[in-house]
Amino acid sequence: MTLPTNLSPTQLRALGVIADIGKSQAEDMAKILEAFADTLPAFLKAVNEDDVFCRKVFVLFEAVAKAGDAKKIQRHLLRPDGIDQEVEKLREAWKPKAKVKRKPEPKPEA
């Protein structure tokens, strides 16, 4: 990596160290996400033991998922029946509220 600056060798080494820290943190996060993905099937199987908790888990997953991902989740074999209304209710509750533009108040005449 060549920087078109007048940084000293010490400063360039420091930038390299900082870049390596960021790379290390990104690799660590990728490993954490992979661990979640690997554990998810066993988690869902265990969740299925508790009907109430299972409903909550699937409702939450679908509510936060992108539309395409939510449709895929709906086809999961362990997905409880009849949770569509709960999912929609949660999505609506989390929708950002539309900002209402307020007209500037007229200035009082002096």
KEKOLSE-121260 format. One record per atom (N, C-alpha, C): atom name; residue in one letter; x, z, y; residue number from 1. Coordinates in steps of 0.001 Angstrom, whole numbers, always signed. Atoms other than C-alpha are relative to their C-alpha. Example, Ala and Ser with C-alpha at 12.3 -4.5 7.8 and 13.67 -1.06 7.14 Angstrom:
<pts>
- N,a,+890,+0,-1190,1
- CA,a,+12300,+7800,-4500,1
- C,a,+900,+0,+1200,1
- N,s,-820,-60,-1190,2
- CA,s,+13670,+7140,-1060,2
- C,s,-770,+730,+1090,2
</pts>
This chain:
<pts>
- N,m,+848,+0,-1169,1
- CA,m,+0,+0,+0,1
- C,m,+896,+0,+1236,1
- N,t,-788,+119,-1217,2
- CA,t,+1501,-1101,+3282,2
- C,t,-902,+243,+1201,2
- N,l,+767,-310,-1199,3
- CA,l,+241,+407,+6480,3
- C,l,+740,-563,+1210,3
- N,p,-650,+560,-1179,4
- CA,p,+969,-1470,+9710,4
- C,p,+88,+1028,+1123,4
- N,t,-135,-1051,-1002,5
- CA,t,+1933,+1669,+11579,5
- C,t,+1458,+438,+66,5
- N,n,-1341,-551,-93,6
- CA,n,+4988,+3583,+12577,6
- C,n,+49,+1406,-587,6
- N,l,-8,-1308,+649,7
- CA,l,+4339,+6500,+10206,7
- C,l,+1352,+238,-649,7
- N,s,-1268,-360,+627,8
- CA,s,+7379,+8345,+8953,8
- C,s,-169,+23,-1517,8
- N,p,+91,-100,+1466,9
- CA,p,+8216,+8417,+5228,9
- C,p,-703,+1278,-446,9
- N,t,+661,-1264,+341,10
- CA,t,+7075,+12046,+5153,10
- C,t,-1511,-110,+188,10
- N,q,+1430,+182,-251,11
- CA,q,+3726,+11133,+6676,11
- C,q,-620,-924,-1050,11
- N,l,+502,+899,+1038,12
- CA,l,+3310,+8264,+4203,12
- C,l,-139,+713,-1333,12
- N,r,+98,-778,+1242,13
- CA,r,+4047,+10615,+1297,13
- C,r,-1214,+934,+58,13
- N,a,+1154,-901,-163,14
- CA,a,+1451,+13069,+2675,14
- C,a,-1306,-768,-189,14
- N,l,+1204,+822,+195,15
- CA,l,-1130,+10272,+2839,15
- C,l,-183,-344,-1469,15
- N,g,+69,+285,+1438,16
- CA,g,-282,+9378,-765,16
- C,g,-532,+1188,-782,16
- N,v,+476,-1219,+668,17
- CA,v,-834,+12973,-1850,17
- C,v,-1493,+169,+230,17
- N,i,+1427,-124,-322,18
- CA,i,-4197,+13056,-76,18
- C,i,-816,-1021,-791,18
- N,a,+707,+1036,+753,19
- CA,a,-5227,+9776,-1703,19
- C,a,-89,+374,-1472,19
- N,d,+9,-411,+1404,20
- CA,d,-4243,+11129,-5130,20
- C,d,-991,+1137,-249,20
- N,i,+980,-1089,+135,21
- CA,i,-6337,+14260,-4545,21
- C,i,-1405,-583,-73,21
- N,g,+1322,+632,+18,22
- CA,g,-9371,+12098,-3750,22
- C,g,-256,-719,-1305,22
- N,k,+137,+716,+1276,23
- CA,k,-8768,+9968,-6851,23
- C,k,-230,+991,-1132,23
- N,s,+144,-1023,+1026,24
- CA,s,-8408,+13079,-9005,24
- C,s,-1401,+611,+32,24
- N,q,+1340,-576,-127,25
- CA,q,-11645,+14533,-7644,25
- C,q,-1059,-983,-495,25
- N,a,+962,+1009,+452,26
- CA,a,-13496,+11256,-8292,26
- C,a,+24,-110,-1530,26
- N,e,-110,+53,+1463,27
- CA,e,-12178,+11139,-11873,27
- C,e,-653,+1221,-630,27
- N,d,+603,-1232,+507,28
- CA,d,-13239,+14754,-12397,28
- C,d,-1520,-79,+61,28
- N,m,+1452,+138,-133,29
- CA,m,-16752,+14021,-11096,29
- C,m,-543,-977,-1038,29
- N,a,+430,+965,+1011,30
- CA,a,-17000,+10998,-13407,30
- C,a,-63,+657,-1374,30
- N,k,+2,-713,+1294,31
- CA,k,-16114,+13231,-16369,31
- C,k,-1180,+965,-92,31
- N,i,+1140,-926,-22,32
- CA,i,-18738,+15774,-15330,32
- C,i,-1304,-768,-249,32
- N,l,+1212,+804,+183,33
- CA,l,-21438,+13074,-15073,33
- C,l,-91,-539,-1423,33
- N,e,-19,+470,+1387,34
- CA,e,-20377,+11697,-18454,34
- C,e,-419,+1121,-950,34
- N,a,+396,-1145,+825,35
- CA,a,-20747,+15191,-19956,35
- C,a,-1510,+221,+73,35
- N,f,+1452,-115,-137,36
- CA,f,-24286,+15392,-18551,36
- C,f,-698,-1081,-824,36
- N,a,+622,+1118,+725,37
- CA,a,-25140,+11957,-19983,37
- C,a,+97,+209,-1504,37
- N,d,-172,-233,+1435,38
- CA,d,-23723,+12891,-23383,38
- C,d,-892,+1125,-514,38
- N,t,+775,-1178,+397,39
- CA,t,-25680,+16171,-23437,39
- C,t,-1504,-206,+149,39
- N,l,+1421,+200,-307,40
- CA,l,-29012,+14787,-22189,40
- C,l,-891,-163,-1235,40
- N,p,+891,+114,+1165,41
- CA,p,-30427,+13716,-25594,41
- C,p,-268,+1341,-689,41
- N,a,+195,-1316,+632,42
- CA,a,-29858,+17183,-27093,42
- C,a,-834,+907,+898,42
- N,f,+774,-793,-948,43
- CA,f,-31251,+18787,-23933,43
- C,f,-1486,-344,-106,43
- N,l,+1403,+414,+59,44
- CA,l,-34456,+16734,-24097,44
- C,l,-647,+425,-1309,44
- N,k,+535,-440,+1295,45
- CA,k,-34883,+17552,-27773,45
- C,k,-312,+1497,+42,45
- N,a,+217,-1444,-117,46
- CA,a,-34524,+21272,-27000,46
- C,a,-1158,+306,+952,46
- N,v,+1084,-188,-967,47
- CA,v,-36862,+21016,-23995,47
- C,v,-1349,-236,-649,47
- N,n,+1252,+353,+663,48
- CA,n,-39506,+19523,-26252,48
- C,n,-614,+1180,-761,48
- N,e,+497,-1205,+682,49
- CA,e,-39847,+22961,-27890,49
- C,e,-967,+794,+889,49
- N,d,+835,-736,-951,50
- CA,d,-41544,+24307,-24745,50
- C,d,-820,-1017,+795,50
- N,d,+854,+1030,-597,51
- CA,d,-44496,+22139,-23682,51
- C,d,-40,+55,+1530,51
- N,v,+107,-144,-1451,52
- CA,v,-44788,+23516,-20145,52
- C,v,+1308,-433,+666,52
- N,f,-1298,+353,-569,53
- CA,f,-41067,+23197,-19432,53
- C,f,+283,-1487,-185,53
- N,c,-197,+1425,+280,54
- CA,c,-40968,+19742,-21030,54
- C,c,-743,-849,+1043,54
- N,r,+768,+729,-1016,55
- CA,r,-43713,+18532,-18673,55
- C,r,+728,+39,+1345,55
- N,k,-685,-152,-1280,56
- CA,k,-41835,+19909,-15669,56
- C,k,+1259,-863,+58,56
- N,v,-1243,+780,+39,57
- CA,v,-38580,+18244,-16729,57
- C,v,-295,-1486,+168,57
- N,f,+310,+1426,-100,58
- CA,f,-40145,+14814,-17218,58
- C,f,-621,-362,+1348,58
- N,v,+586,+251,-1322,59
- CA,v,-42192,+15066,-14026,59
- C,v,+1111,-76,+1042,59
- N,l,-1083,-23,-978,60
- CA,l,-39079,+15944,-12046,60
- C,l,+916,-1217,-152,60
- N,f,-841,+1176,+217,61
- CA,f,-36945,+13213,-13653,61
- C,f,-658,-1257,+565,61
- N,e,+692,+1201,-477,62
- CA,e,-39571,+10563,-12925,62
- C,e,-182,+10,+1512,62
- N,a,+247,-79,-1436,63
- CA,a,-40265,+11810,-9416,63
- C,a,+1246,-339,+815,63
- N,v,-1228,+257,-759,64
- CA,v,-36628,+11563,-8342,64
- C,v,+646,-1331,-364,64
- N,a,-603,+1251,+458,65
- CA,a,-35848,+8352,-10235,65
- C,a,-423,-1178,+878,65
- N,k,+379,+1263,-631,66
- CA,k,-35787,+4886,-8690,66
- C,k,-1152,-577,-800,66
- N,a,+1209,+538,+644,67
- CA,a,-38930,+2911,-9530,67
- C,a,+313,-619,-1369,67
- N,g,-353,+638,+1271,68
- CA,g,-37232,+837,-12246,68
- C,g,+409,+1004,-1060,68
- N,d,-417,-1037,+944,69
- CA,d,-35646,+3895,-13833,69
- C,d,-1193,+852,-439,69
- N,a,+1181,-793,+343,70
- CA,a,-38943,+5807,-13704,70
- C,a,-832,-716,-1063,70
- N,k,+759,+762,+1006,71
- CA,k,-40648,+3010,-15662,71
- C,k,+659,+96,-1367,71
- N,k,-712,-156,+1270,72
- CA,k,-37955,+3291,-18327,72
- C,k,-218,+1396,-571,72
- N,i,+210,-1379,+445,73
- CA,i,-38332,+7067,-18479,73
- C,i,-1397,+163,-584,73
- N,q,+1372,-81,+501,74
- CA,q,-42080,+6595,-19017,74
- C,q,-106,-423,-1466,74
- N,r,+45,+475,+1387,75
- CA,r,-41286,+4895,-22338,75
- C,r,+731,+928,-975,75
- N,h,-741,-916,+865,76
- CA,h,-39266,+7841,-23674,76
- C,h,-954,+633,-1017,76
- N,l,+849,-512,+1090,77
- CA,l,-40622,+9086,-27007,77
- C,l,-431,+1453,+211,77
- N,l,+340,-1414,-199,78
- CA,l,-40578,+12740,-25919,78
- C,l,-810,+256,+1267,78
- N,r,+741,-172,-1253,79
- CA,r,-42379,+12126,-22613,79
- C,r,-1426,+479,-295,79
- N,p,+1359,-497,+213,80
- CA,p,-45575,+14202,-22501,80
- C,p,-1050,-965,+557,80
- N,d,+1110,+824,-489,81
- CA,d,-48875,+12365,-22098,81
- C,d,-639,+671,+1210,81
- N,g,+821,-505,-1094,82
- CA,g,-50910,+12721,-18922,82
- C,g,+748,+638,+1151,82
- N,i,-731,-608,-1118,83
- CA,i,-48192,+13552,-16395,83
- C,i,+69,-922,+1214,83
- N,d,-83,+975,-1093,84
- CA,d,-48688,+10490,-14164,84
- C,d,-432,+584,+1345,84
- N,q,+495,-564,-1264,85
- CA,q,-50714,+12381,-11543,85
- C,q,+969,+1037,+560,85
- N,e,-967,-992,-461,86
- CA,e,-48158,+15197,-11392,86
- C,e,+1220,-688,+624,86
- N,v,-1133,+748,-521,87
- CA,v,-45372,+12668,-10863,87
- C,v,-328,-551,+1384,87
- N,e,+394,+579,-1286,88
- CA,e,-47249,+10908,-8059,88
- C,e,-148,+1071,+1079,88
- N,k,+184,-1094,-954,89
- CA,k,-48154,+14197,-6401,89
- C,k,+1361,+485,+518,89
- N,l,-1332,-450,-396,90
- CA,l,-44497,+15262,-6379,90
- C,l,+704,-1055,+853,90
- N,r,-598,+1076,-811,91
- CA,r,-43331,+11865,-5094,91
- C,r,-571,+9,+1421,91
- N,e,+645,-23,-1322,92
- CA,e,-45853,+12056,-2249,92
- C,e,+490,+1189,+823,92
- N,a,-449,-1196,-715,93
- CA,a,-44751,+15580,-1370,93
- C,a,+1419,-181,+537,93
- N,w,-1391,+188,-405,94
- CA,w,-41126,+14418,-1101,94
- C,w,+211,-1196,+910,94
- N,k,-162,+1169,-871,95
- CA,k,-41787,+11242,+870,95
- C,k,+334,+465,+1404,95
- N,p,-287,-372,-1388,96
- CA,p,-40231,+11392,+4294,96
- C,p,-1217,-268,+873,96
- N,k,+1147,+133,-893,97
- CA,k,-42868,+11926,+6899,97
- C,k,+327,-1012,+1088,97
- N,a,-195,+1007,-1043,98
- CA,a,-43304,+9066,+9350,98
- C,a,+169,+702,+1339,98
- N,k,-220,-586,-1314,99
- CA,k,-41934,+9905,+12735,99
- C,k,-980,-633,+975,99
- N,v,+974,+463,-985,100
- CA,v,-44527,+9647,+15456,100
- C,v,+712,-79,+1337,100
- N,k,-609,+148,-1324,101
- CA,k,-43248,+8237,+18691,101
- C,k,-930,+599,+1037,101
- N,r,+795,-607,-1065,102
- CA,r,-44393,+10292,+21578,102
- C,r,+279,-745,+1284,102
- N,k,-156,+644,-1307,103
- CA,k,-45021,+8682,+24886,103
- C,k,+593,+1018,+961,103
- N,p,-543,-950,-977,104
- CA,p,-42984,+10191,+27660,104
- C,p,-1101,+493,+929,104
- N,e,+1011,-575,-889,105
- CA,e,-45025,+12510,+29745,105
- C,e,+257,-484,+1430,105
- N,p,-198,+459,-1386,106
- CA,p,-45632,+11274,+33289,106
- C,p,+619,+1095,+833,106
- N,k,-648,-972,-886,107
- CA,k,-43511,+12907,+35904,107
- C,k,-1002,+427,+1061,107
- N,p,+924,-476,-1056,108
- CA,p,-45479,+15084,+38277,108
- C,p,+442,-533,+1353,108
- N,e,-301,+499,-1343,109
- CA,e,-45714,+13664,+41745,109
- C,e,+306,+1163,+913,109
- N,a,-418,-1074,-895,110
- CA,a,-43988,+15704,+44373,110
- C,a,-720,-27,+1316,110
</pts>
